[in-house]
Structures are given as structure tokens and as C-alpha cells.
């Protein structure tokens, strides 16, 4: 049960109403109903998420990062949401499980998964070897900046969902074996 107020999009006012009727129209998910307690927090999510839609990283890679981060932070809400979004982005079930483990069979995605795991475990203090490995997989410094931004966005949503105890409104992610 959520620990913060759940904002009803039909009763929202002001900026929050504009957001629910604009960029969030048809996307009245529980995370947004919780973030809507603060127009600034909801706008922050939308701004970073929107900017990253124009990233060099593909939707598949961004979902790989989201799944790796959600697993590392034990965010059941984000695991459920990004399992659905990962399928929509073209990730296979095996790819999504590999992302959650921080590895994979695709060499480029596996390097991405390992880098995200290092980013998380080392709190950003990745080593030169970590950077060399992700670069060797074809990721540029621009990609690395985007990986960091996608990771940060997902840490924000993971932690928010822990604070809020957001009710999951997606099918549950399969267990990681």
C-alpha cells in the first residue's frame, strides 16, 4: 500500500493536471500518481526521461540499463515496468534476465550490463579498466555520459518507489534464477 498520497489524475489541479492531460495522457501509472505530489518531481522525471528519448543509446540499451539498475536496487515496481517496456523495445526474455544479472550473450549488451553493475557497485567510481571494457564494446564517451544519465534516472525512480511503496500496476517480472 502506498505510503504517499495517490493523486487521482481526474482530480488533479494546476500543473499536475496539465501533465496528466499532456505528456502523461493515457499513462496514469501508479509511479506518476505518487510523483504527482510534487509537480517539480514529476516534471524532473519527465524532463530527463524525455531528453533521453533522443539519446544515441537505443531503446533496447536504455531498457537493459533500467533492468540492471532495478535488479541492483531491488525495485520490484521498476522490474515489472521495465520487463514490459523491454519486450516492447525488442529485448528477449533471456536478454532481460541477463540484464538483471549484469551480463548477457550479446557481447555489446553484456559489456553494457557489466559497466552498469560496476557503476552501481562502485557508486560511480569506475576504474580505467571498466571504462576501457565498455569502450572496447563500441561505446563512445557520449554513450558513457548517456549510460550514466539513464542509470541516474532509474536510481531516482527505484528509490522513489521504495519510499512510496508504489503499488505495482504491471505484470510481475519473472524471478531471477
C-alpha positions, 0 to 999 in steps of 0.5 A: 500500500502506498505510503504517499498520497495517490493523486487521482489524475481526474482530480488533479489541479494546476500543473499536475493536471496539465501533465496528466492531460499532456505528456502523461495522457493515457499513462496514469501509472501508479509511479506518476500518481505518487510523483504527482505530489510534487509537480517539480518531481514529476516534471524532473522525471519527465524532463530527463526521461524525455531528453533521453528519448533522443539519446544515441543509446537505443531503446533496447540499451536504455531498457537493459540499463533500467533492468540492471539498475532495478535488479541492483536496487531491488525495485520490484515496481521498476522490474515489472515496468521495465520487463514490459517496456523491454519486450516492447523495445525488442529485448528477449526474455533471456536478454532481460534476465541477463540484464538483471544479472549484469551480463548477457550473450550479446557481447555489446549488451553484456559489456553494457550490463557489466559497466552498469553493475560496476557503476552501481557497485562502485557508486560511480567510481569506475576504474580505467579498466571498466571504462576501457571494457565498455569502450572496447564494446563500441561505446563512445564517451557520449554513450558513457555520459548517456549510460550514466544519465539513464542509470541516474534516472532509474536510481531516482525512480527505484528509490522513489518507489521504495519510499512510496511503496508504489503499488505495482500496476504491471505484470510481475517480472519473472524471478531471477534464477 
